[in-house]
Amino acid sequence: MSTMTSKGEQTRAYWILVLPAVLIYFAVLAFPTVFSIFLSLTNFNGGKVFGAKMDFVGLKHYIRMFQDQYFWISLKNNFLIILVSVFGQIPIGFALAYILFRQIVRYEGFFQTMTYLPNTISTIVIGVMFQSFFSPYGAFTQLGKMIDPAFENTLMLNPNMAMIPVLLVILWMYTGYYMIIFLANMQKIDQSVIEACRIDGANEFQTLRYLILPALSGVIVTTAILAISGSLKSFDLIFAMTAGNPARRTSVLSLYMFDNAFRGAPDYPLANAISTFMVVLSFLLIIVVRAVEKRFGGRE
């Protein structure tokens, strides 16, 4: 009898502790996500939500989305950011972390602080700062004219080149974040194991390839997932730096969704369709990353 009472008390205590978090999760994450998918399949376009007359229109707004040229421009830019994040920020962050871990440079604390510093500054501040830096009358133009008096800065005005400054800023801004993640995990590796490799005759490259990289395989996958999800959420930096211009050639999916929802005549069903597509794309990319990890050997 006492055992049954004890189990009942444990069950009640469990639900008392878990229920608030579950309710908050459903209220803040699960319900809005499901409701957003529902709205993307209707003709709802403003006004009261509950009790309003909504007609089911199926995949109409998804078809409109795929037929819009600005959707494909935004999707292309998001993939460019993903490429810069996964194949730029992560490898450079890993290299910088390894340099610090092996104490190859002096003043490691200063080097680490300067690399991570951009993450402590407001994204909006950085966006406005670099918008001024790359403007036709900004510091970038003046530096170019010091080298060549005939230099003309058309980066932010040329639709085919406007993403280059954005990608450079993204690469500079978030590399330090991944450096800290890798450095923290490298410091958990037993130094005696590394010394044993050195005694056995392994050089620096062999130690990196056969010890450090396998030990951090799970961390590399985690950082790739963070980079992908962060790239798909890119909004504030681009909004402050270009607002999607010129000619919306620097737009990304989140900004494309914002424009349809809040600029001009609102188109909430299309905006919800875009947000649903972003969630699905994020899951698909994460599945690909996990598959690559299993194929090429995450052991952690």
Backbone bond lengths (Angstrom), bond angles and torsions (degrees), N, CA, C in turn:
res aa  C-N    CA-C-N  psi(-1)  N-CA   C-N-CA  omega(-1)  CA-C   N-CA-C  phi
1 M - - - 1.465 - - 1.521 110.92 -
2 S 1.318 115.11 -43.36 1.470 120.33 -179.71 1.524 110.44 -66.10
3 T 1.381 115.18 -34.20 1.470 118.62 179.09 1.516 110.43 -66.06
4 M 1.351 116.66 -43.29 1.460 120.19 178.84 1.515 110.96 -63.56
5 T 1.328 116.88 -39.96 1.462 121.02 178.18 1.522 110.36 -63.31
6 S 1.332 113.96 -41.62 1.468 118.59 -180.00 1.523 110.97 -63.42
7 K 1.347 117.22 -42.69 1.454 120.36 178.42 1.527 111.33 -65.05
8 G 1.338 116.09 -38.86 1.458 119.49 177.90 1.512 111.85 -64.26
9 E 1.325 116.49 -40.54 1.463 120.08 177.74 1.519 111.09 -65.69
10 Q 1.332 116.89 -39.32 1.460 120.36 178.00 1.526 111.30 -63.32
11 T 1.358 115.22 -40.15 1.462 119.08 179.38 1.521 111.07 -65.25
12 R 1.337 116.83 -44.31 1.466 120.27 178.75 1.523 110.99 -63.82
13 A 1.343 115.95 -42.46 1.457 119.08 178.75 1.525 111.49 -62.97
14 Y 1.329 114.94 -38.46 1.466 119.74 178.47 1.526 110.67 -61.29
15 W 1.337 117.19 -48.18 1.454 120.09 -178.21 1.520 111.84 -68.70
16 I 1.327 117.06 -33.93 1.466 119.53 177.48 1.531 110.75 -62.91
17 L 1.330 115.79 -37.18 1.459 119.96 -179.33 1.527 112.26 -78.44
18 V 1.322 116.83 -37.43 1.469 120.90 -173.04 1.523 112.57 -86.33
19 L 1.340 117.29 -35.37 1.459 120.86 -171.66 1.532 114.03 -55.89
20 P 1.335 120.31 -44.58 1.482 118.47 178.82 1.521 112.95 -57.70
21 A 1.331 117.10 -43.87 1.461 119.82 179.58 1.520 111.45 -65.30
22 V 1.334 117.44 -38.84 1.467 121.31 178.86 1.521 110.53 -64.86
23 L 1.328 117.13 -43.29 1.458 120.99 -179.92 1.531 111.08 -64.57
24 I 1.325 116.22 -41.88 1.471 120.13 178.42 1.527 110.22 -64.05
25 Y 1.334 116.69 -41.34 1.467 120.61 179.35 1.520 110.59 -60.71
26 F 1.339 117.50 -46.74 1.462 120.20 -178.82 1.525 111.39 -67.99
27 A 1.336 116.33 -35.52 1.466 119.23 -178.26 1.523 112.22 -73.66
28 V 1.331 117.32 -36.37 1.462 121.28 -172.61 1.524 112.29 -96.40
29 L 1.342 118.36 -32.98 1.459 120.85 -173.64 1.527 113.30 -115.42
30 A 1.317 116.34 -59.84 1.462 119.96 -171.01 1.538 111.93 -65.17
31 F 1.328 117.76 -51.48 1.465 120.48 -177.42 1.528 112.40 -62.75
32 P 1.358 119.96 -48.11 1.472 118.79 177.71 1.518 113.40 -59.63
33 T 1.342 117.85 -35.40 1.465 120.51 179.24 1.518 110.95 -65.96
34 V 1.327 116.47 -49.27 1.474 120.86 179.81 1.523 110.63 -63.81
35 F 1.339 116.63 -41.22 1.464 120.57 -178.90 1.525 111.11 -67.65
36 S 1.330 116.72 -34.40 1.461 121.05 177.05 1.531 110.40 -64.07
37 I 1.328 116.25 -42.38 1.472 119.91 176.57 1.527 110.06 -61.58
38 F 1.336 116.92 -42.42 1.463 121.21 178.96 1.530 111.29 -61.28
39 L 1.344 117.19 -45.77 1.463 120.38 -179.09 1.522 112.11 -64.71
40 S 1.339 116.96 -30.49 1.463 119.93 179.80 1.527 111.71 -68.26
41 L 1.314 117.26 -15.78 1.465 121.72 -179.77 1.524 112.43 -100.88
42 T 1.348 117.10 6.66 1.461 121.59 -178.40 1.530 109.93 -120.95
43 N 1.321 115.58 -179.46 1.470 120.91 177.37 1.524 111.79 -102.12
44 F 1.336 117.74 16.86 1.467 121.18 -179.51 1.524 109.65 -60.69
45 N 1.341 115.77 129.99 1.467 118.37 -178.48 1.522 111.36 -142.80
46 G 1.314 116.15 45.51 1.450 120.49 176.19 1.511 112.18 117.06
47 G 1.334 114.81 171.79 1.451 120.53 -178.17 1.512 111.63 88.23
48 K 1.322 115.80 -167.39 1.455 118.90 -179.33 1.521 109.95 -67.32
49 V 1.338 114.72 141.93 1.462 119.86 -175.46 1.515 111.25 -85.26
50 F 1.317 115.67 -54.20 1.456 120.27 -175.82 1.536 109.60 -85.66
51 G 1.302 115.13 125.72 1.457 120.33 -178.74 1.512 113.20 95.67
52 A 1.341 116.89 -9.58 1.461 119.33 179.70 1.529 109.81 -77.10
53 K 1.328 115.54 151.98 1.465 120.47 178.30 1.527 108.31 -80.13
54 M 1.326 116.33 121.49 1.456 121.61 179.64 1.521 108.82 -125.64
55 D 1.309 115.62 134.36 1.462 121.19 177.12 1.522 109.16 -102.95
56 F 1.305 115.23 135.28 1.466 120.94 178.77 1.532 108.78 -77.39
57 V 1.334 116.00 125.03 1.473 119.87 -177.26 1.533 111.23 -119.01
58 G 1.315 118.37 6.70 1.462 121.46 176.46 1.526 112.46 68.22
59 L 1.320 115.78 -134.16 1.461 121.84 -174.74 1.527 112.44 -94.19
60 K 1.312 117.37 21.54 1.458 121.67 -176.49 1.529 111.80 -55.64
61 H 1.324 116.69 -46.19 1.461 120.17 -175.83 1.527 111.68 -73.45
62 Y 1.316 117.46 -28.62 1.466 120.16 175.30 1.531 110.14 -68.98
63 I 1.334 116.24 -37.86 1.463 120.38 177.11 1.522 109.90 -65.06
64 R 1.346 116.73 -43.15 1.467 120.68 176.48 1.524 110.94 -59.51
65 M 1.314 115.09 -41.03 1.464 119.97 -179.17 1.528 110.47 -61.66
66 F 1.322 117.20 -47.08 1.463 120.52 -178.28 1.529 112.20 -69.36
67 Q 1.321 117.51 -20.13 1.458 120.83 178.67 1.527 113.31 -89.28
68 D 1.316 116.68 -6.96 1.465 121.64 -177.85 1.528 109.81 -87.92
69 Q 1.335 117.58 124.85 1.463 120.86 -178.77 1.527 111.79 -63.43
70 Y 1.334 116.90 -30.86 1.465 119.25 -178.46 1.528 112.07 -70.75
71 F 1.328 116.24 -25.27 1.463 118.92 173.51 1.521 110.44 -63.57
72 W 1.317 117.35 -44.54 1.460 120.43 -178.21 1.522 111.38 -70.21
73 I 1.325 117.36 -33.83 1.470 120.21 174.69 1.526 109.66 -63.56
74 S 1.324 116.35 -45.40 1.463 121.10 -179.59 1.527 111.46 -64.40
75 L 1.336 116.33 -41.88 1.460 120.61 179.23 1.528 110.88 -64.06
76 K 1.340 116.23 -42.41 1.465 119.93 177.90 1.526 110.87 -60.33
77 N 1.334 116.87 -43.43 1.469 120.19 -179.95 1.521 111.56 -65.04
78 N 1.339 116.42 -37.67 1.465 119.03 176.39 1.522 111.56 -62.56
79 F 1.330 116.83 -39.88 1.464 119.64 178.37 1.526 111.05 -68.40
80 L 1.326 117.32 -33.41 1.466 119.62 174.75 1.526 110.62 -63.29
81 I 1.321 116.35 -41.17 1.469 120.24 178.50 1.528 110.30 -66.53
82 I 1.333 117.16 -39.84 1.464 120.21 177.25 1.526 110.36 -61.37
83 L 1.330 117.30 -43.69 1.464 120.75 179.47 1.522 111.36 -62.03
84 V 1.338 116.43 -44.30 1.464 120.25 178.70 1.525 110.59 -64.58
85 S 1.326 117.08 -37.43 1.463 120.88 -178.47 1.526 111.74 -71.04
86 V 1.337 116.36 -49.12 1.465 120.63 -174.77 1.524 111.48 -75.44
87 F 1.336 116.97 -42.21 1.466 120.38 -175.42 1.530 113.26 -103.13
88 G 1.329 116.17 4.61 1.453 120.37 176.92 1.515 111.94 -121.03
89 Q 1.329 116.31 -64.33 1.461 120.99 -177.21 1.527 112.37 -62.15
90 I 1.334 117.22 -45.95 1.468 120.05 -175.59 1.531 111.76 -67.45
91 P 1.348 120.65 -50.78 1.474 118.97 178.26 1.528 113.18 -61.82
92 I 1.342 117.38 -42.38 1.470 119.48 179.81 1.523 109.97 -67.16
93 G 1.342 116.95 -42.08 1.464 119.83 176.89 1.512 111.87 -60.53
94 F 1.340 117.00 -39.82 1.465 121.19 177.69 1.526 110.24 -64.93
95 A 1.341 117.04 -44.48 1.470 120.36 -179.36 1.525 111.00 -62.42
96 L 1.322 117.12 -43.28 1.461 120.17 179.41 1.527 110.84 -65.47
97 A 1.342 116.19 -40.35 1.466 119.73 178.15 1.525 110.78 -63.10
98 Y 1.326 117.19 -39.83 1.464 120.92 -179.61 1.529 110.68 -66.82
99 I 1.334 115.93 -39.00 1.470 119.63 177.27 1.522 110.74 -61.13
100 L 1.322 116.29 -42.96 1.465 120.15 178.36 1.522 111.27 -68.75
101 F 1.334 116.17 -41.76 1.462 120.69 -177.83 1.527 111.67 -62.91
102 R 1.321 116.83 -40.05 1.467 121.66 -179.33 1.525 112.47 -87.78
103 Q 1.363 115.05 0.72 1.469 121.00 176.98 1.531 111.46 55.76
104 I 1.333 114.27 46.32 1.460 120.22 -179.84 1.532 110.67 -78.33
105 V 1.322 117.94 -27.28 1.464 121.80 179.35 1.528 109.87 -110.78
106 R 1.316 115.41 158.26 1.463 120.58 175.02 1.526 109.80 -87.58
107 Y 1.322 115.54 164.72 1.467 122.46 179.16 1.531 110.53 56.47
108 E 1.334 115.48 53.32 1.467 119.97 -176.29 1.522 112.50 -58.58
109 G 1.343 116.54 -38.12 1.460 119.84 -178.76 1.523 112.26 -62.68
110 F 1.329 116.68 -43.98 1.462 120.86 178.46 1.523 110.59 -65.65
111 F 1.330 117.39 -43.41 1.460 123.22 179.95 1.526 109.83 -61.07
112 Q 1.310 116.93 -44.05 1.467 121.64 -179.29 1.523 110.87 -66.63
113 T 1.330 116.88 -41.83 1.462 121.21 -178.88 1.516 111.46 -64.59
114 M 1.325 116.67 -44.84 1.468 120.93 -178.53 1.528 111.72 -65.50
115 T 1.333 116.41 -35.15 1.462 119.58 -179.82 1.521 111.49 -71.80
116 Y 1.338 116.35 -36.45 1.459 120.19 -177.58 1.530 112.22 -85.60
117 L 1.328 117.55 -16.04 1.470 121.72 -173.27 1.528 114.68 -51.66
118 P 1.357 120.47 -41.78 1.476 119.16 -179.25 1.526 113.86 -56.37
119 N 1.338 117.96 -26.26 1.469 120.55 -179.84 1.518 112.45 -72.74
120 T 1.317 117.24 -16.47 1.467 120.86 -179.05 1.529 111.96 -91.80
121 I 1.320 117.29 -7.91 1.461 121.93 -178.64 1.524 109.18 -96.49
122 S 1.306 116.39 143.04 1.467 120.93 178.69 1.521 110.60 -56.91
123 T 1.344 114.96 135.63 1.466 120.11 179.92 1.522 111.07 -61.60
124 I 1.326 117.41 -37.27 1.462 120.96 179.12 1.524 110.25 -64.04
125 V 1.327 116.44 -42.19 1.473 120.46 178.64 1.525 110.13 -60.88
126 I 1.335 116.49 -44.40 1.468 120.26 179.33 1.522 110.44 -64.18
127 G 1.327 117.79 -41.29 1.452 120.93 179.28 1.523 112.12 -61.42
128 V 1.333 116.57 -46.18 1.473 120.60 179.39 1.525 110.55 -65.41
129 M 1.335 116.33 -40.25 1.465 120.75 -179.27 1.524 111.27 -61.64
130 F 1.339 116.92 -47.13 1.460 119.48 -178.07 1.529 111.78 -77.00
131 Q 1.334 117.38 -24.29 1.457 118.99 173.01 1.524 109.52 -62.70
132 S 1.331 116.27 -40.46 1.460 120.53 176.53 1.524 111.04 -70.64
133 F 1.336 116.32 -38.00 1.470 120.55 -177.40 1.521 111.47 -63.60
134 F 1.334 117.01 -42.31 1.463 121.00 -176.18 1.528 113.08 -93.19
135 S 1.314 118.56 2.15 1.463 120.27 179.90 1.528 110.23 -67.38
136 P 1.344 118.21 161.02 1.468 120.83 -178.67 1.524 113.94 -58.43
137 Y 1.344 117.14 -19.74 1.465 119.98 -179.73 1.532 111.61 -115.15
138 G 1.330 116.51 14.92 1.445 120.78 -175.92 1.511 114.07 -88.69
139 A 1.324 113.89 -171.81 1.468 120.89 -175.59 1.528 111.71 -65.17
140 F 1.338 117.82 -34.48 1.462 120.15 179.50 1.531 110.92 -61.27
141 T 1.332 116.14 -40.73 1.456 120.33 177.91 1.519 111.02 -64.31
142 Q 1.334 116.01 -43.36 1.466 119.78 -178.88 1.528 111.30 -65.32
143 L 1.317 117.04 -38.93 1.470 119.77 176.84 1.527 110.72 -63.90
144 G 1.340 116.24 -41.13 1.458 119.74 178.31 1.515 112.17 -63.31
145 K 1.347 117.44 -37.93 1.461 120.79 -179.37 1.527 111.66 -72.57
146 M 1.335 116.90 -24.04 1.461 119.06 175.02 1.528 110.83 -67.19
147 I 1.336 116.08 -30.42 1.469 120.88 178.38 1.524 110.57 -85.96
148 D 1.332 115.86 -43.63 1.462 121.11 -178.54 1.531 107.86 -138.81
149 P 1.329 118.38 109.94 1.482 120.87 -177.77 1.519 113.67 -57.37
150 A 1.325 117.02 -23.11 1.471 120.01 -179.71 1.532 112.46 -89.36
151 F 1.324 117.28 5.62 1.471 121.11 -176.42 1.521 110.89 -64.51
152 E 1.327 116.34 135.30 1.465 122.30 175.70 1.522 108.62 -126.84
153 N 1.307 115.74 127.53 1.462 121.48 -178.05 1.518 109.68 -89.38
154 T 1.306 116.38 109.72 1.472 121.31 179.49 1.528 112.19 -117.87
155 L 1.341 116.62 13.12 1.463 119.54 -175.90 1.526 112.20 -58.37
156 M 1.331 116.49 -50.42 1.462 120.16 -175.08 1.526 112.40 -80.11
157 L 1.332 117.45 -9.18 1.458 120.79 -178.87 1.518 112.71 -103.45
158 N 1.325 116.72 -20.04 1.458 121.48 -178.51 1.530 109.40 -86.97
159 P 1.342 117.66 118.07 1.475 119.45 -178.24 1.523 113.73 -58.56
160 N 1.329 117.49 -27.96 1.464 120.74 -177.53 1.524 113.02 -84.62
161 M 1.328 117.57 -11.54 1.467 120.75 -176.24 1.524 112.94 -122.25
162 A 1.325 117.38 -3.83 1.461 120.42 -172.31 1.521 113.02 -64.73
163 M 1.350 117.97 -24.91 1.463 120.17 -179.67 1.531 112.40 -75.96
164 I 1.328 117.75 -18.56 1.466 120.00 -176.89 1.526 111.72 -60.16
165 P 1.366 120.03 -50.93 1.464 118.77 176.87 1.528 113.44 -58.82
166 V 1.332 116.52 -38.56 1.469 120.40 179.46 1.529 110.63 -61.79
167 L 1.324 116.84 -45.57 1.464 121.16 -179.18 1.531 111.02 -65.65
168 L 1.314 117.21 -37.82 1.465 120.32 178.01 1.522 111.28 -64.46
169 V 1.329 116.26 -41.71 1.471 120.01 179.23 1.525 110.43 -66.30
170 I 1.328 117.27 -42.38 1.463 120.62 178.49 1.522 110.67 -61.34
171 L 1.333 116.82 -43.14 1.464 120.99 178.42 1.513 110.75 -61.30
172 W 1.320 117.78 -44.60 1.464 122.02 -179.24 1.531 111.75 -68.16
173 M 1.313 116.26 -37.90 1.462 120.25 -170.04 1.521 113.39 -73.62
174 Y 1.334 117.90 -40.12 1.463 119.89 -169.60 1.531 114.42 -106.41
175 T 1.322 118.36 -2.83 1.466 119.88 179.32 1.521 111.26 -60.90
176 G 1.335 117.07 -40.07 1.462 120.67 -179.56 1.518 113.10 -62.09
177 Y 1.328 116.96 -29.40 1.469 121.04 178.76 1.521 110.42 -62.68
178 Y 1.336 116.17 -45.73 1.465 119.77 179.89 1.524 111.27 -73.89
179 M 1.316 116.79 -29.37 1.458 119.68 175.15 1.533 110.81 -59.64
180 I 1.326 116.55 -43.61 1.472 120.67 -179.83 1.522 110.61 -64.98
181 I 1.341 117.29 -41.40 1.466 120.40 179.32 1.522 110.64 -61.36
182 F 1.321 117.21 -48.31 1.466 120.88 -179.34 1.524 111.38 -65.89
183 L 1.317 117.08 -41.48 1.461 119.95 -178.53 1.526 110.93 -63.71
184 A 1.327 116.38 -41.89 1.467 119.90 179.50 1.522 111.11 -61.91
185 N 1.321 117.22 -38.61 1.464 120.23 -179.33 1.530 111.88 -78.69
186 M 1.314 118.14 -31.70 1.466 120.11 174.53 1.523 111.21 -64.08
187 Q 1.314 116.39 -35.92 1.452 120.12 -178.82 1.521 112.57 -69.84
188 K 1.351 117.01 -12.94 1.466 120.36 175.98 1.530 112.51 -84.77
189 I 1.352 116.67 -11.17 1.462 120.10 179.04 1.530 109.35 -74.44
190 D 1.308 116.20 132.50 1.465 121.38 -178.21 1.531 109.87 -63.35
191 Q 1.326 116.27 123.79 1.466 120.63 -179.20 1.527 111.88 -64.38
192 S 1.319 116.36 -27.57 1.464 118.81 -179.06 1.536 110.89 -66.18
193 V 1.347 116.68 -30.72 1.458 120.44 178.12 1.525 109.83 -68.07
194 I 1.325 115.98 -41.66 1.466 120.38 178.73 1.529 109.96 -64.92
195 E 1.330 116.57 -42.71 1.461 119.98 179.20 1.527 110.67 -64.18
196 A 1.333 117.08 -35.80 1.467 120.28 177.98 1.530 110.59 -64.13
197 C 1.335 115.98 -38.86 1.474 119.65 176.68 1.522 110.64 -62.74
198 R 1.310 116.76 -40.88 1.462 120.51 -179.42 1.529 111.02 -66.12
199 I 1.339 115.66 -40.32 1.460 120.04 179.45 1.527 110.69 -64.81
200 D 1.357 115.92 -35.62 1.468 120.09 179.24 1.525 112.72 -74.96
201 G 1.321 117.12 -2.03 1.456 120.65 174.75 1.503 115.70 101.07
202 A 1.335 118.28 7.66 1.461 120.62 179.83 1.526 109.99 -73.48
203 N 1.329 115.97 134.91 1.461 119.38 176.45 1.528 109.78 -85.75
204 E 1.336 115.96 -176.49 1.465 120.72 -176.09 1.523 111.45 -60.97
205 F 1.327 116.85 -43.97 1.468 120.25 -178.11 1.520 111.30 -66.97
206 Q 1.311 117.50 -41.02 1.461 120.67 179.82 1.525 111.39 -66.25
207 T 1.330 116.26 -38.90 1.473 119.68 176.42 1.522 110.64 -61.97
208 L 1.328 115.59 -42.02 1.462 120.18 179.45 1.521 110.94 -65.00
209 R 1.337 116.74 -44.68 1.466 120.82 -173.95 1.514 112.80 -73.23
210 Y 1.326 117.36 -43.29 1.460 120.22 -170.79 1.534 113.83 -99.09
211 L 1.334 117.29 -9.98 1.465 118.88 -179.84 1.525 111.94 -121.67
212 I 1.329 116.63 -57.70 1.462 120.18 -172.86 1.533 111.21 -67.63
213 L 1.333 117.18 -50.17 1.464 119.75 -177.13 1.531 113.08 -63.05
214 P 1.343 119.74 -46.57 1.480 118.12 176.46 1.524 112.93 -60.95
215 A 1.339 116.68 -36.29 1.465 119.61 -179.42 1.526 111.74 -67.00
216 L 1.340 116.78 -25.70 1.464 120.69 -176.59 1.522 112.60 -107.72
217 S 1.325 117.60 15.51 1.468 119.51 -176.79 1.525 111.89 -59.74
218 G 1.328 116.86 -42.42 1.462 119.61 178.59 1.512 112.38 -66.04
219 V 1.331 116.90 -35.54 1.468 121.27 178.69 1.520 110.29 -67.97
220 I 1.337 116.97 -38.54 1.464 120.87 178.60 1.530 110.02 -62.15
221 V 1.328 117.01 -42.25 1.469 120.19 177.84 1.520 110.38 -63.75
222 T 1.322 116.78 -42.35 1.465 120.49 179.49 1.521 111.30 -61.64
223 T 1.327 116.97 -43.85 1.464 119.92 179.11 1.531 110.97 -66.09
224 A 1.327 117.27 -34.17 1.464 119.68 177.17 1.521 110.62 -64.72
225 I 1.326 116.91 -41.14 1.469 120.79 177.55 1.524 110.34 -64.26
226 L 1.330 116.82 -42.39 1.471 120.70 177.89 1.525 110.41 -62.77
227 A 1.332 116.46 -40.94 1.465 120.23 -179.11 1.522 111.00 -65.39
228 I 1.332 116.93 -41.81 1.466 120.55 -179.17 1.526 110.78 -66.39
229 S 1.326 116.72 -49.18 1.464 119.50 -179.01 1.524 111.00 -64.33
230 G 1.333 117.20 -39.15 1.462 120.29 177.80 1.515 112.29 -66.29
231 S 1.334 116.64 -36.51 1.466 120.44 -179.92 1.523 111.48 -66.48
232 L 1.325 116.50 -37.13 1.461 119.68 -179.78 1.527 111.63 -73.26
233 K 1.332 117.08 -19.95 1.462 120.57 178.99 1.523 112.56 -93.40
234 S 1.330 117.82 0.72 1.468 121.25 -176.05 1.529 110.02 -53.12
235 F 1.309 115.89 120.77 1.462 119.95 179.89 1.528 111.70 -148.31
236 D 1.342 116.46 -59.56 1.460 120.15 -168.34 1.527 113.21 -61.95
237 L 1.338 117.42 -43.30 1.466 119.87 -179.60 1.527 110.90 -63.15
238 I 1.338 117.09 -46.42 1.463 120.89 -177.81 1.525 110.48 -69.89
239 F 1.331 116.64 -36.95 1.460 120.38 178.34 1.523 110.62 -61.83
240 A 1.345 117.17 -42.60 1.461 120.66 -179.46 1.522 112.27 -75.93
241 M 1.323 117.18 -30.27 1.459 120.88 -173.11 1.522 112.98 -87.83
242 T 1.334 117.57 -41.75 1.468 120.33 -176.63 1.519 113.72 -132.13
243 A 1.340 117.77 -20.51 1.474 122.47 -173.84 1.522 111.50 57.34
244 G 1.348 116.16 23.90 1.456 120.51 179.54 1.515 114.64 90.48
245 N 1.314 117.06 -7.07 1.465 121.32 -177.53 1.529 110.87 -87.32
246 P 1.340 119.50 166.99 1.477 126.85 0.14 1.528 111.78 -79.58
247 A 1.322 114.90 144.63 1.468 122.54 176.88 1.524 111.96 53.25
248 R 1.341 115.69 32.49 1.467 122.82 177.91 1.527 112.59 60.72
249 R 1.337 116.51 24.83 1.466 120.58 -178.43 1.525 112.22 -81.15
250 T 1.321 117.93 -10.83 1.468 120.53 175.52 1.523 111.39 -109.04
251 S 1.320 116.42 15.78 1.462 120.27 179.10 1.524 110.44 -70.84
252 V 1.333 116.11 148.73 1.464 123.14 173.07 1.523 107.51 -123.26
253 L 1.322 117.28 173.33 1.462 120.18 -173.21 1.530 112.49 -59.49
254 S 1.328 117.41 -41.34 1.464 119.50 -179.68 1.523 111.29 -65.65
255 L 1.332 117.05 -38.44 1.467 120.69 177.70 1.530 110.53 -71.62
256 Y 1.317 116.64 -37.10 1.472 121.79 175.98 1.532 109.97 -62.22
257 M 1.325 116.74 -40.55 1.461 121.11 176.49 1.531 110.53 -65.28
258 F 1.331 117.09 -43.72 1.465 122.25 179.48 1.528 110.88 -60.73
259 D 1.326 116.36 -44.20 1.464 120.33 -179.57 1.522 111.38 -60.15
260 N 1.331 116.68 -41.52 1.462 120.07 -178.76 1.525 112.37 -73.15
261 A 1.323 116.64 -28.14 1.462 119.67 -176.48 1.525 112.90 -87.51
262 F 1.332 117.88 -34.88 1.466 119.65 -167.96 1.523 115.17 -127.85
263 R 1.339 118.55 -7.56 1.454 119.59 179.68 1.523 109.77 -108.35
264 G 1.328 115.57 133.05 1.457 119.26 -179.02 1.521 110.80 67.35
265 A 1.314 116.24 -145.81 1.464 120.96 177.55 1.524 108.52 -73.80
266 P 1.339 118.29 119.19 1.467 119.83 -176.41 1.518 112.27 -66.30
267 D 1.309 114.83 141.38 1.462 121.81 177.18 1.527 107.34 -128.44
268 Y 1.335 115.44 76.44 1.458 120.81 -173.81 1.521 114.32 -62.65
269 P 1.330 120.28 -40.56 1.473 118.43 178.44 1.521 112.43 -60.50
270 L 1.332 117.32 -41.85 1.462 119.98 178.67 1.521 110.58 -66.24
271 A 1.331 116.97 -40.01 1.464 120.39 178.17 1.527 110.59 -62.54
272 N 1.321 117.51 -40.08 1.466 120.92 177.77 1.521 111.03 -68.66
273 A 1.309 117.49 -34.22 1.469 120.35 176.19 1.527 110.31 -64.80
274 I 1.319 116.86 -39.71 1.464 120.71 178.41 1.521 110.72 -64.75
275 S 1.329 116.71 -44.09 1.464 120.27 -179.70 1.527 110.90 -64.23
276 T 1.325 117.36 -38.82 1.465 120.74 177.26 1.525 110.52 -64.08
277 F 1.322 116.02 -42.91 1.463 119.92 177.56 1.529 110.82 -60.54
278 M 1.324 117.83 -39.65 1.462 121.48 179.27 1.524 111.37 -62.21
279 V 1.335 116.53 -41.98 1.466 120.32 178.99 1.526 110.70 -64.54
280 V 1.329 116.48 -46.16 1.471 120.80 179.92 1.521 110.55 -62.54
281 L 1.333 117.00 -43.72 1.469 120.92 179.66 1.515 110.95 -62.51
282 S 1.321 116.53 -40.27 1.464 120.33 178.62 1.521 110.94 -61.23
283 F 1.333 116.90 -45.17 1.465 120.70 178.75 1.526 111.13 -62.89
284 L 1.326 117.19 -42.38 1.468 120.47 -179.28 1.527 110.99 -63.12
285 L 1.317 116.86 -42.56 1.461 120.07 -179.74 1.527 111.30 -67.18
286 I 1.322 116.69 -37.41 1.465 119.94 178.04 1.529 110.30 -67.11
287 I 1.327 117.25 -38.19 1.474 121.04 176.21 1.526 109.86 -61.36
288 V 1.327 116.76 -41.66 1.469 120.60 177.87 1.520 110.56 -61.59
289 V 1.329 116.76 -43.83 1.472 120.58 179.00 1.524 111.00 -61.06
290 R 1.329 116.39 -43.42 1.465 119.91 179.40 1.526 111.12 -64.94
291 A 1.337 116.58 -37.52 1.462 120.15 178.61 1.522 110.87 -65.99
292 V 1.327 116.51 -40.65 1.466 120.31 177.47 1.520 110.32 -63.96
293 E 1.332 116.07 -38.49 1.473 119.58 178.82 1.530 110.28 -62.10
294 K 1.327 117.26 -45.06 1.465 120.07 -179.77 1.522 111.48 -66.34
295 R 1.345 115.90 -35.87 1.464 119.70 -178.03 1.533 112.39 -69.97
296 F 1.338 115.34 -41.57 1.453 119.17 -173.55 1.515 112.88 -106.80
297 G 1.331 116.41 6.37 1.438 118.18 162.56 1.491 119.87 99.52
298 G 1.331 120.88 60.84 1.454 120.19 165.36 1.511 109.05 -79.04
299 R 1.319 117.85 118.54 1.464 120.87 -176.32 1.535 111.30 -99.27
300 E 1.347 116.95 -7.27 1.459 119.40 -171.37 1.505 110.51 -92.50
